[in-house]
Amino acid sequence: MTLQVAPDEKSGSAAAKLIINNLNFHYGNFQALQSVSMQFWDKRVTALIGPSGCGKSTLLRTLNRMHETVPKTRVKGEILLDSENIFRMDLSVVRRRVGMLFQKSKPFAKSIFENVAFGLRIDGCRNKSHLRDAVERNLQRAALWDEVKDKLHRSAHELSGGQMQRLCIARSLALNPEVLLLDEPCSDLDPIATAKIEELIYTLKASCTIVIVTHNVEQVRRVADYTGFFLPGQLIEFGATQAIFENPGKKETQDYLYMPFRVARGSAVPAES
């Protein structure tokens, strides 16, 4: 399949890294996603928004087959990563190419150093010099090196919440993923820590495709190039973020973005369960 170019980009400047075709997803007898088709452009940030329980986190988890850890799930349709169906790829290859960060930071019960080195060790790296260089490089990429360089062998659980999130990002970056999935990465963080994550997202999109689930519509305005709006099980509208916010094509999108209880700098919608 020929990769398509983003609709508001100059021809050839941004190709579709991931393409979803007619995706249906079930938890047992419950259908969580209904015939979803959309694309994620290379080296761009795409935000998935919508009310709690609408399926956006479910969709995110299918993008690296994380749903396979949940019993009694079924998926039909296809997800193409550079034109190759991820459901026909080796799972370890998918997870290496498509990294994921969860809502609550989950550093391993290891040192800061070993958290970042973990994936490289699993991948067979034993060279101490290479490991040291990789740990430093990816902590720098995650904007954390200056804060932890003198305590690399201390427990990762001694870090603040925002630092732990950036450590988990560094751990994912160590394997050089082509796509990075972020599931509510700032939901438990204060404004300062949130700003650091948002700055990091802006920097990282130069090297990978990013998909973020968030309820914070102002965050979407700040970080996302494209936005997909979901209502339960369905993709209602997808397009460039500026167009979605300034001229939504669907009444449902407008109602969600401008519902009366939203405030100027945030969202009153609770986190998705």
MIROLO-602837 format. One line per 5 residues: their letters; for each residue x, y, z of N, C-alpha, C. Coordinates in Angstrom, 1 decimal. Each point is the difference from the previous one (the first is absolute). Example, Ala and Ser with C-alpha at 12.3 -4.5 7.8 and 13.67 -1.06 7.14 Angstrom:
<nodes>
AS> 13.2:-5.7:7.8:-0.9:1.2:0.0:0.9:1.2:0.0 ~ -0.4:1.1:-0.7:0.9:1.1:0.0:-0.8:1.1:0.8 $
</nodes>
This chain:
<nodes>
MTLQV> 0.8:-1.2:0.0:-0.8:1.2:0.0:0.9:1.2:0.0 ~ -0.3:1.0:-0.9:0.7:1.3:0.0:-0.4:0.8:1.2 ~ 1.0:0.5:0.7:-0.3:0.9:1.2:-0.5:1.3:-0.5 ~ -1.1:0.5:0.7:-0.6:1.2:-0.4:0.7:1.2:0.7 ~ -0.2:1.2:-0.6:0.6:1.2:0.6:-1.0:0.7:0.8 $
APDEK> 0.4:0.6:1.1:-0.9:0.7:0.9:-0.7:1.1:-0.8 ~ -1.3:0.2:0.2:-0.8:0.9:-0.8:0.4:1.4:0.0 ~ 0.6:0.5:1.1:0.4:1.4:0.1:1.5:0.2:-0.1 ~ 0.7:-1.0:-0.5:1.4:0.1:-0.2:0.4:0.2:-1.5 ~ 1.1:0.5:-0.2:0.5:0.1:-1.4:0.3:-1.4:-0.5 $
SGSAA> -0.3:-0.3:-1.2:0.1:-1.3:-0.6:1.4:-0.7:0.3 ~ -0.1:-1.2:0.6:1.1:-0.8:0.3:0.7:0.4:1.3 ~ -0.4:1.0:0.8:0.7:0.4:1.2:-0.3:-0.9:1.2 ~ -1.2:-0.6:0.0:-0.3:-0.9:1.1:-0.9:-1.1:-0.5 ~ 0.5:-1.2:0.2:-0.7:-1.2:-0.4:-0.7:-0.7:1.2 $
AKLII> -1.0:-0.8:-0.3:-0.7:-0.7:1.1:0.9:-1.1:0.6 ~ 0.4:0.1:1.2:0.8:-1.1:0.7:-0.9:-1.2:0.4 ~ -1.2:0.3:0.5:-0.9:-1.0:0.4:-1.3:0.2:-0.7 ~ -0.6:-1.0:-0.6:-1.3:0.1:-0.6:-0.9:-1.1:0.6 ~ -1.2:0.5:0.5:-1.0:-0.9:0.6:-1.1:-0.2:-1.0 $
NNLNF> -0.4:-1.2:-0.4:-1.0:-0.3:-0.9:-1.1:-0.8:0.6 ~ -1.2:0.6:0.2:-1.2:-0.8:0.4:0.3:-0.8:1.3 ~ 0.4:0.6:1.0:0.4:-0.7:1.3:-1.2:-0.2:0.9 ~ -0.3:-1.2:0.3:-1.1:-0.3:1.0:0.7:-0.8:1.2 ~ -0.5:0.4:1.2:0.7:-0.6:1.2:-1.1:-0.4:1.0 $
HYGNF> 0.1:-1.2:0.5:-0.9:-0.5:1.0:0.7:-0.4:1.3 ~ -0.6:0.4:1.2:0.3:-0.6:1.3:-1.1:-1.0:0.2 ~ 0.2:-1.3:-0.2:-1.1:-0.9:0.2:-1.1:0.3:-1.0 ~ -1.2:0.3:0.5:-1.1:0.3:-0.8:-0.2:1.5:-0.3 ~ 0.8:0.8:0.7:-0.1:1.5:-0.1:0.9:0.5:-1.2 $
QALQS> -0.6:0.7:-0.9:0.8:0.6:-1.1:0.5:1.4:0.4 ~ 1.3:0.1:0.2:0.6:1.3:0.4:0.3:0.9:-1.1 ~ 0.3:-0.6:-1.2:0.3:0.8:-1.2:-0.7:-0.5:-1.2 ~ -0.6:0.9:-0.8:-0.9:-0.4:-1.1:0.5:0.6:-1.3 ~ 0.6:-0.8:-0.8:0.4:0.4:-1.4:0.8:1.3:0.0 $
VSMQF> 1.1:0.1:0.8:0.8:1.2:0.1:1.1:-0.1:-1.1 ~ 0.1:1.1:-0.8:1.0:0.1:-1.0:0.6:1.4:0.2 ~ 1.3:0.1:0.1:0.7:1.2:0.1:1.5:-0.2:-0.3 ~ 0.8:1.1:0.0:1.4:0.0:-0.3:0.8:0.8:1.0 ~ 1.2:-0.3:0.2:0.9:0.7:0.8:1.3:0.4:-0.8 $
WDKRV> 0.2:1.3:-0.1:1.0:0.4:-0.9:1.4:0.0:0.6 ~ 1.0:-0.4:-0.8:1.4:-0.1:0.5:0.5:1.3:0.5 ~ 0.6:-0.2:1.2:0.7:1.2:0.7:-1.0:1.1:0.3 ~ -1.2:-0.3:0.3:-1.0:0.9:0.5:-0.6:-0.5:1.2 ~ -0.7:0.9:0.8:-0.7:-0.4:1.2:-1.5:0.0:-0.3 $
TALIG> -0.6:-1.2:0.3:-1.5:-0.1:-0.1:-0.6:-0.3:1.3 ~ -1.0:0.8:0.4:-0.7:-0.1:1.3:-1.3:-0.7:-0.3 ~ -0.4:-0.9:1.0:-1.3:-0.7:0.0:-0.7:0.6:1.2 ~ -1.2:0.5:-0.3:-0.8:0.7:1.1:-1.4:-0.6:-0.1 ~ -0.7:0.2:1.1:-1.4:-0.4:0.2:-0.3:-0.3:1.4 $
PSGCG> -1.3:-0.2:0.3:-0.4:-0.3:1.4:0.5:-1.4:0.5 ~ 0.0:-0.2:1.3:0.4:-1.2:0.6:-0.7:-1.2:-0.6 ~ 0.7:-1.1:-0.3:-0.6:-1.2:-0.5:-0.3:0.0:-1.4 ~ 0.5:1.0:-0.8:-0.4:0.0:-1.4:0.9:-0.9:-0.9 ~ 1.0:-0.5:0.6:0.9:-1.0:-0.8:1.3:0.5:-0.4 $
KSTLL> 0.4:1.3:0.3:1.2:0.5:-0.5:1.3:-0.7:0.6 ~ -0.1:-0.4:1.3:1.1:-0.7:0.6:0.1:-1.4:-0.5 ~ -1.2:-0.6:-0.3:0.0:-1.3:-0.6:0.6:0.0:-1.4 ~ -0.3:1.1:-0.8:0.7:0.1:-1.3:1.5:0.1:0.2 ~ 0.4:0.9:0.9:1.4:0.2:0.2:0.7:-1.4:0.3 $
RTLNR> -0.6:-0.8:0.8:0.6:-1.3:0.4:0.1:-1.0:-1.2 ~ -0.9:0.2:-0.9:0.1:-0.9:-1.2:1.1:0.3:-0.9 ~ 0.5:1.2:0.1:1.1:0.5:-0.9:1.3:-0.7:0.2 ~ 0.2:-0.6:1.2:1.2:-0.9:0.2:-0.4:-1.3:0.6 ~ -1.3:-0.4:-0.2:-0.5:-1.3:0.3:0.0:-0.2:1.5 $
MHETV> 0.0:1.1:0.8:-0.1:-0.2:1.5:-1.3:-0.6:0.4 ~ -1.0:0.1:-0.8:-1.3:-0.6:0.3:0.1:-1.5:0.2 ~ 1.0:-0.6:-0.5:0.1:-1.5:0.0:0.3:-0.5:1.4 ~ 0.3:1.0:0.9:0.2:-0.4:1.4:-1.3:-0.1:0.8 ~ -1.1:0.4:-0.6:-1.3:0.0:0.6:-0.8:-1.2:-0.5 $
PKTRV> -0.5:-0.9:0.9:-0.7:-1.2:-0.5:-1.3:0.4:-0.7 ~ -0.5:-0.9:-0.9:-1.3:0.1:-0.7:-0.1:1.3:-0.8 ~ 1.1:0.4:-0.6:-0.1:1.1:-0.9:0.0:-0.5:-1.5 ~ -0.6:0.7:-0.9:0.0:-0.4:-1.4:0.1:1.3:-0.8 ~ 0.8:-0.2:-1.1:0.2:1.2:-0.9:-0.1:-0.5:-1.4 $
KGEIL> -0.7:0.8:-0.8:-0.1:-0.2:-1.5:0.4:1.3:-0.7 ~ 0.5:-0.1:-1.2:0.5:1.1:-0.7:1.5:0.0:-0.1 ~ 0.6:1.0:-0.4:1.5:0.0:-0.1:0.6:1.4:0.4 ~ 1.2:-0.2:0.5:0.8:1.2:0.4:1.3:-0.2:-0.8 ~ 0.3:1.0:-0.8:1.2:-0.1:-0.9:1.1:0.9:0.6 $
LDSEN> 1.1:-0.5:0.2:1.2:0.7:0.4:1.0:0.0:-1.1 ~ 0.2:1.2:-0.7:0.7:0.0:-1.3:-0.5:-1.1:-0.9 ~ -1.3:0.0:-0.2:-0.7:-0.9:-0.9:0.0:-1.5:0.4 ~ 0.5:-0.4:1.1:0.1:-1.4:0.5:-1.0:-0.1:1.1 ~ -0.9:-1.0:-0.1:-1.0:-0.3:1.1:0.6:-0.4:1.3 $
IFRMD> -0.2:0.7:1.0:0.7:-0.3:1.3:-0.5:-1.3:0.6 ~ -1.2:-0.5:-0.4:-0.5:-1.2:0.5:0.6:-1.2:-0.6 ~ 0.8:0.2:-1.1:0.8:-1.1:-0.6:1.5:0.1:0.3 ~ 0.4:1.0:0.8:1.4:0.2:0.4:0.3:-0.8:1.3 ~ 1.2:-0.3:0.2:0.5:-0.5:1.3:-0.3:1.0:1.0 $
LSVVR> -0.6:-0.4:1.2:-0.4:0.9:1.0:1.2:0.8:0.5 ~ 1.1:-0.6:0.2:1.2:0.7:0.6:0.5:1.1:-1.0 ~ -0.2:-0.2:-1.3:0.3:1.0:-0.9:-0.9:1.2:0.1 ~ -1.3:-0.3:0.1:-1.0:1.1:0.1:0.3:0.8:1.3 ~ 0.2:-0.7:1.1:0.3:0.8:1.3:1.3:0.8:-0.1 $
RRVGM> 0.9:-0.5:-0.8:1.3:0.8:-0.1:-0.2:1.2:-0.8 ~ -0.8:-0.1:-1.1:-0.2:1.1:-0.9:-1.1:1.0:0.5 ~ -0.9:-0.5:0.9:-1.1:0.8:0.5:0.0:0.0:1.5 ~ 0.6:1.0:0.6:0.1:0.0:1.5:-1.2:0.6:0.6 ~ -0.2:-0.2:1.3:-1.2:0.5:0.7:0.3:0.5:1.4 $
LFQKS> -0.6:1.1:0.4:0.1:0.6:1.3:-1.4:0.0:0.6 ~ -0.1:-0.5:1.2:-1.4:-0.1:0.6:-0.3:1.2:0.9 ~ -1.3:0.1:0.4:-0.5:1.1:0.7:0.8:0.2:1.3 ~ 0.2:-1.0:0.8:0.8:0.0:1.2:1.4:-0.5:-0.3 ~ 1.0:0.8:0.3:1.4:-0.4:-0.2:0.3:-1.3:0.7 $
KPFAK> 0.7:-0.9:-0.7:0.3:-1.3:0.6:1.4:-0.3:-0.2 ~ 0.9:0.7:0.7:1.4:-0.4:-0.1:0.2:-1.4:0.7 ~ 1.0:-0.7:-0.5:0.3:-1.3:0.6:0.6:0.2:1.4 ~ 0.0:-1.0:0.9:0.6:0.1:1.3:1.5:-0.2:-0.2 ~ 0.6:0.9:-0.7:1.4:-0.1:-0.3:0.6:1.4:0.1 $
SIFEN> 1.3:0.2:-0.2:0.6:1.3:-0.1:-0.5:0.8:-1.2 ~ 0.3:1.3:0.1:-0.3:0.8:-1.2:0.7:-0.5:-1.2 ~ 1.3:-0.3:0.1:0.8:-0.5:-1.0:-0.6:-1.3:-0.6 ~ -0.3:-1.0:0.8:-0.5:-1.3:-0.4:-1.4:0.2:-0.7 ~ -0.8:0.9:0.4:-1.3:0.2:-0.7:0.2:0.3:-1.4 $
VAFGL> 1.0:0.9:-0.3:0.2:0.4:-1.4:0.7:-1.1:-0.8 ~ 0.9:-0.7:0.7:0.8:-1.0:-0.6:-0.8:-1.3:-0.2 ~ -1.1:-0.1:0.6:-0.8:-1.3:0.1:-0.2:-0.6:-1.4 ~ -0.7:0.8:-0.9:-0.3:-0.5:-1.3:1.2:-0.4:-0.8 ~ 1.1:0.8:0.2:1.2:-0.3:-0.8:0.6:-1.3:0.5 $
RIDGC> 0.0:-0.3:1.3:0.5:-1.3:0.5:-0.9:-1.1:-0.5 ~ -1.3:0.2:0.0:-0.8:-1.1:-0.6:0.3:-0.2:-1.4 ~ 0.3:1.1:-0.7:0.3:-0.1:-1.5:1.4:-0.6:-0.2 ~ 0.8:-0.3:1.1:1.2:-0.7:-0.2:1.3:0.9:0.2 ~ -0.2:1.2:0.3:1.2:0.9:0.2:0.7:-0.3:1.3 $
RNKSH> 1.3:-0.3:-0.1:0.8:-0.3:1.2:1.2:1.0:0.2 ~ 0.2:0.8:-1.0:1.1:0.9:0.0:-0.2:1.1:0.9 ~ 0.8:0.1:1.1:-0.2:1.0:1.0:0.1:1.4:-0.5 ~ 0.9:0.3:-0.8:0.2:1.3:-0.6:-1.2:0.4:-0.8 ~ -0.5:-0.9:-0.8:-1.1:0.3:-0.9:-1.3:0.2:0.9 $
LRDAV> -0.1:-0.8:1.1:-1.2:0.2:0.9:0.1:1.4:0.6 ~ 1.2:0.4:0.5:0.1:1.3:0.7:-0.3:1.1:-1.0 ~ 0.5:-0.1:-1.2:-0.3:1.1:-1.0:-1.5:0.0:-0.4 ~ -0.6:-1.1:-0.1:-1.4:-0.1:-0.3:-0.9:0.6:1.1 ~ 0.4:-0.4:1.2:-0.8:0.6:1.2:0.1:1.5:0.0 $
ERNLQ> 1.2:0.5:-0.1:0.2:1.5:0.0:-0.8:0.6:-1.2 ~ 0.2:-0.5:-1.1:-0.7:0.6:-1.2:-1.5:0.0:0.1 ~ -0.6:-1.0:0.5:-1.4:-0.1:0.1:-0.6:0.8:1.2 ~ 0.8:0.1:1.0:-0.4:0.9:1.1:0.0:1.4:-0.4 ~ 1.0:0.3:-0.9:0.1:1.4:-0.6:-1.2:0.2:-0.9 $
RAALW> -0.4:-1.0:-0.8:-1.1:0.2:-0.9:-1.3:0.2:0.8 ~ -0.1:-0.6:1.2:-1.2:0.1:0.8:0.1:1.2:1.0 ~ 1.0:0.9:-0.3:0.2:1.2:0.8:0.1:-0.3:1.5 ~ 0.7:-1.1:0.4:0.1:-0.4:1.4:1.5:-0.1:0.4 ~ 0.9:0.0:-0.9:1.4:-0.3:0.3:0.6:1.0:1.1 $
DEVKD> -0.2:1.2:-0.2:0.5:1.0:1.0:-0.5:-0.2:1.4 ~ -1.2:-0.5:0.1:-0.6:-0.2:1.3:0.4:-1.3:0.7 ~ 0.5:-0.9:-0.7:0.3:-1.4:0.6:1.5:-0.5:-0.3 ~ 0.8:0.8:-0.7:1.3:-0.5:-0.4:0.9:-0.4:1.2 ~ -0.3:0.6:1.2:0.9:-0.3:1.2:-0.7:-1.1:0.9 $
KLHRS> -1.1:-0.5:-0.5:-0.6:-1.0:0.9:-0.6:-1.2:-0.9 ~ 0.7:-0.4:-1.0:-0.4:-1.0:-0.9:-0.3:-1.3:0.6 ~ 0.7:-0.3:1.1:-0.1:-1.3:0.7:-0.9:0.0:1.2 ~ -0.8:1.1:0.1:-1.0:0.0:1.1:-1.3:-0.5:-0.6 ~ -0.9:-0.4:0.9:-1.3:-0.6:-0.5:-0.8:1.0:-0.8 $
AHELS> -0.6:-0.5:-1.0:-0.8:0.9:-0.9:-1.3:0.4:0.8 ~ -0.3:-0.7:1.1:-1.2:0.4:0.7:0.2:1.2:0.9 ~ 1.3:0.5:0.1:0.2:1.2:0.8:-0.2:1.2:-0.8 ~ -0.3:-0.1:-1.3:-0.3:1.1:-0.9:-1.4:0.6:0.3 ~ -0.2:1.2:-0.4:-1.3:0.6:0.0:-0.9:-0.6:-1.1 $
GGQMQ> -1.3:0.3:0.1:-0.9:-0.6:-1.0:0.4:0.4:-1.4 ~ 0.2:1.3:-0.2:0.4:0.5:-1.4:1.3:-0.6:-0.4 ~ 1.0:-0.2:0.9:1.3:-0.6:-0.4:-0.2:-1.5:-0.3 ~ -0.9:-0.7:0.7:-0.2:-1.4:-0.3:-0.7:-0.1:-1.4 ~ -0.9:0.9:-0.4:-0.5:-0.1:-1.3:1.0:0.2:-1.1 $
RLCIA> 0.9:1.0:0.2:1.1:0.2:-1.0:1.0:-1.1:0.0 ~ 0.2:-0.7:1.2:0.8:-1.2:0.0:-0.6:-1.1:-0.8 ~ -1.3:-0.2:0.1:-0.7:-1.0:-0.8:0.1:0.3:-1.5 ~ 0.0:1.3:-0.3:0.1:0.4:-1.4:1.5:-0.3:-0.5 ~ 0.9:0.3:0.9:1.4:-0.4:-0.4:0.2:-1.5:-0.2 $
RSLAL> -0.7:-0.8:0.9:0.1:-1.4:-0.2:-0.6:-0.5:-1.3 ~ -1.1:0.6:-0.4:-0.5:-0.3:-1.3:0.9:0.5:-1.2 ~ 0.6:1.2:0.2:0.8:0.5:-1.1:1.3:-0.8:-0.2 ~ 0.4:-0.7:1.0:1.3:-0.8:-0.1:-0.1:-1.0:-1.2 ~ -1.2:-0.4:-0.3:-0.1:-1.0:-1.1:-0.3:0.7:-1.3 $
NPEVL> 0.1:1.3:0.0:-0.2:0.8:-1.3:-1.4:-0.3:-0.7 ~ -1.1:0.1:0.8:-1.3:-0.3:-0.7:-0.3:1.0:-1.1 ~ -0.7:-0.4:-1.0:-0.4:0.8:-1.1:-1.3:0.8:0.4 ~ -0.8:-0.7:0.9:-1.2:0.6:0.5:0.0:0.0:1.5 ~ -0.5:1.0:0.6:-0.1:0.1:1.5:-1.5:0.3:0.4 $
LLDEP> -0.6:-0.9:0.8:-1.4:0.1:0.4:0.0:0.5:1.4 ~ -0.7:1.1:0.3:-0.1:0.6:1.3:-1.5:0.0:0.5 ~ -0.2:-0.8:1.1:-1.4:-0.1:0.5:-0.1:0.9:1.2 ~ -0.6:1.2:-0.1:-0.2:0.9:1.1:1.3:0.3:0.7 ~ 1.1:0.4:-0.6:1.3:0.0:0.7:0.1:1.1:1.0 $
CSDLD> -1.0:1.0:0.0:0.1:1.1:1.0:-1.1:0.0:1.0 ~ -0.8:-1.0:0.0:-1.2:0.1:0.8:0.2:0.1:1.5 ~ 1.2:-0.5:0.5:0.3:0.0:1.4:1.1:1.1:0.3 ~ 0.3:0.8:-0.9:1.1:0.9:0.2:-0.4:1.5:0.2 ~ 0.8:0.7:0.7:-0.2:1.4:0.3:0.3:0.8:-1.3 $
PIATA> -0.4:1.3:-0.1:0.2:0.8:-1.2:1.4:0.1:-0.5 ~ 1.0:0.1:1.0:1.4:0.1:-0.4:0.5:-1.3:-0.7 ~ -0.4:-1.2:0.7:0.4:-1.3:-0.6:-0.7:-0.2:-1.4 ~ -1.3:0.5:0.0:-0.7:-0.2:-1.3:0.7:0.8:-1.1 ~ 0.4:1.2:0.3:0.6:0.8:-1.0:1.3:-0.6:-0.5 $
KIEEL> 0.8:-0.7:0.9:1.2:-0.7:-0.5:-0.3:-1.1:-0.9 ~ -1.1:-0.8:0.3:-0.4:-1.1:-0.9:-0.4:0.6:-1.4 ~ -0.8:1.1:0.1:-0.4:0.6:-1.3:1.1:0.5:-0.8 ~ 1.0:0.6:0.6:1.2:0.4:-0.7:0.7:-1.2:-0.6 ~ 0.1:-1.0:0.8:0.6:-1.3:-0.5:-0.7:-0.5:-1.2 $
IYTLK> -1.3:-0.1:0.0:-0.8:-0.5:-1.1:0.4:0.8:-1.3 ~ 0.0:1.3:0.2:0.3:0.9:-1.2:1.4:-0.3:-0.6 ~ 1.0:-0.3:0.9:1.3:-0.3:-0.4:0.1:-1.4:-0.7 ~ -0.7:-1.0:0.6:0.1:-1.4:-0.4:-0.6:-0.2:-1.4 ~ -1.0:0.8:-0.4:-0.7:-0.2:-1.2:1.0:0.2:-1.2 $
ASCTI> 1.1:0.5:0.2:1.0:0.1:-1.1:0.6:-1.3:-0.3 ~ -0.1:-1.0:0.9:0.6:-1.3:-0.2:-1.0:-1.2:-0.1 ~ -1.3:0.3:0.5:-0.9:-1.1:0.0:-1.4:0.5:-0.1 ~ -0.9:-0.9:-0.4:-1.5:0.3:0.0:-0.5:-0.1:1.3 ~ -0.9:0.9:0.5:-0.5:0.0:1.3:-1.5:0.0:0.0 $
VIVTH> -0.6:-0.9:0.8:-1.5:-0.1:0.1:-0.3:0.2:1.5 ~ -0.8:1.0:0.4:-0.3:0.3:1.4:-1.5:-0.1:0.3 ~ -0.4:-0.6:1.0:-1.3:0.0:0.5:0.0:1.0:1.2 ~ -1.0:1.0:0.0:-0.1:0.9:1.0:-1.4:0.6:0.1 ~ -0.4:0.4:1.2:-1.2:0.7:0.2:0.2:1.5:0.1 $
NVEQV> 1.2:0.5:0.0:0.3:1.4:0.1:0.0:0.6:-1.4 ~ -1.1:0.7:-0.3:-0.1:0.6:-1.4:1.0:1.1:-0.2 ~ 0.4:0.7:1.0:1.0:1.1:-0.2:1.3:-0.7:-0.3 ~ 0.3:-1.1:0.6:1.2:-0.7:-0.3:0.0:-0.5:-1.4 ~ -1.1:-0.4:-0.5:-0.1:-0.4:-1.4:0.3:1.2:-0.9 $
RRVAD> -0.5:1.2:0.3:0.3:1.2:-0.8:1.6:0.2:0.0 ~ 0.6:-0.2:1.1:1.4:0.3:0.2:0.9:-1.0:-0.8 ~ -0.3:-1.3:0.0:1.0:-1.0:-0.4:-0.4:-0.7:-1.3 ~ -1.3:-0.1:-0.3:-0.4:-0.9:-1.1:-0.1:0.7:-1.4 ~ 0.5:-0.7:-1.0:-0.2:0.4:-1.4:-1.3:-0.4:-0.5 $
YTGFF> -0.5:-1.2:0.4:-1.2:-0.6:-0.4:-0.8:-0.4:1.2 ~ -1.3:-0.1:-0.2:-0.9:-0.4:1.1:-1.1:-0.9:-0.5 ~ -0.3:-1.1:0.8:-1.1:-0.8:-0.3:-1.0:0.0:1.2 ~ -1.2:0.3:-0.3:-1.1:0.1:1.0:-0.8:-1.3:0.0 ~ -0.2:-0.6:1.2:-0.7:-1.2:0.1:-1.2:0.1:0.9 $
LPGQL> -1.1:-0.6:-0.4:-1.1:-0.3:0.9:-0.1:-1.5:0.1 ~ -0.7:-0.6:1.0:0.1:-1.4:0.3:0.1:-0.9:-1.3 ~ 1.2:-0.5:-0.2:0.2:-1.0:-1.0:0.2:0.5:-1.4 ~ -0.1:1.3:-0.2:0.0:0.6:-1.3:0.9:1.2:-0.2 ~ 0.7:0.1:-1.1:0.8:1.2:-0.3:-1.0:0.9:-0.7 $
IEFGA> -0.2:1.2:0.7:-1.0:0.9:-0.5:0.6:1.0:-1.0 ~ 1.2:0.5:0.3:0.7:1.0:-0.9:1.5:-0.1:0.2 ~ 0.7:0.2:-1.1:1.4:-0.1:0.0:0.6:1.1:-1.0 ~ 1.0:0.7:0.5:0.6:1.0:-0.9:1.1:0.8:0.7 ~ 0.5:1.0:-0.7:1.0:0.9:0.6:-0.6:0.7:1.2 $
TQAIF> 0.8:0.0:1.1:-0.5:0.5:1.3:-0.6:1.4:-0.1 ~ 0.7:0.9:-0.7:-0.5:1.4:-0.1:-1.4:0.0:-0.7 ~ -0.2:-0.8:-1.0:-1.3:0.0:-0.7:-1.0:-0.7:0.9 ~ 0.3:-1.0:0.7:-0.9:-0.6:1.0:-0.5:1.0:1.0 ~ 0.9:0.8:0.5:-0.4:0.9:1.1:-0.7:1.3:-0.5 $
ENPGK> 0.5:0.4:-1.2:-0.6:1.3:-0.5:-1.2:-0.2:-0.8 ~ -0.2:-1.2:-0.7:-1.1:-0.2:-0.8:-0.4:-1.5:0.0 ~ -0.4:-0.5:1.1:-0.4:-1.4:0.0:-1.1:-0.3:-1.0 ~ 0.2:-1.2:-0.6:-1.0:-0.4:-1.1:-1.2:-0.7:0.6 ~ 0.1:-0.4:1.2:-1.2:-0.8:0.6:-0.5:0.8:1.2 $
KETQD> -1.3:0.0:0.2:-0.6:0.6:1.2:0.5:-0.6:1.3 ~ 0.2:-1.4:-0.1:0.4:-0.7:1.2:1.4:0.5:0.5 ~ 0.9:0.3:-1.0:1.3:0.5:0.3:-0.1:1.3:0.6 ~ -0.7:0.9:-0.5:-0.2:1.4:0.5:-0.6:-0.1:1.4 ~ -1.0:-0.8:0.3:-0.6:-0.1:1.3:1.1:-0.5:1.0 $
YLYMP> 0.8:-0.9:-0.4:1.0:-0.5:1.0:1.1:1.0:0.3 ~ 0.5:0.7:-1.1:1.1:0.9:0.2:-0.4:1.3:0.8 ~ -1.3:0.3:-0.2:-0.4:1.3:0.6:-1.2:-0.2:1.0 ~ -0.1:-1.1:0.6:-1.0:-0.2:1.0:0.2:1.0:1.2 ~ -1.1:0.4:0.6:0.0:1.2:0.9:1.0:-0.1:1.2 $
FRVAR> 0.3:-1.3:0.5:0.8:0.0:1.2:1.5:0.0:-0.3 ~ 0.4:0.0:-1.3:1.4:0.1:-0.3:0.5:1.4:0.4 ~ 1.2:0.1:0.4:0.6:1.3:0.4:1.1:0.3:-1.0 ~ 0.5:1.2:0.1:1.0:0.5:-1.0:1.2:-0.8:-0.1 ~ 0.5:-0.6:1.1:1.3:-0.7:-0.1:-0.1:-1.4:0.6 $
GSAVP> -0.9:-0.8:-0.5:-0.1:-1.3:0.5:-1.3:-0.7:-0.4 ~ -0.2:-1.1:0.7:-1.2:-0.8:-0.3:-0.6:-0.5:1.3 ~ -1.3:0.0:0.1:-0.6:-0.5:1.2:-0.4:-1.5:-0.2 ~ 0.3:-0.6:-1.1:-0.4:-1.4:-0.3:1.0:-0.9:0.8 ~ -0.5:-1.0:0.7:0.8:-0.9:0.8:0.8:-0.9:-0.9 $
AES> 1.0:-0.6:0.6:0.9:-0.9:-0.8:-0.8:-1.2:-0.4 ~ 0.4:-0.6:-1.1:-0.7:-1.2:-0.5:0.4:-1.2:0.8 ~ -1.0:-0.8:0.3:0.3:-1.3:0.7:0.4:-1.1:-0.9 $
</nodes>
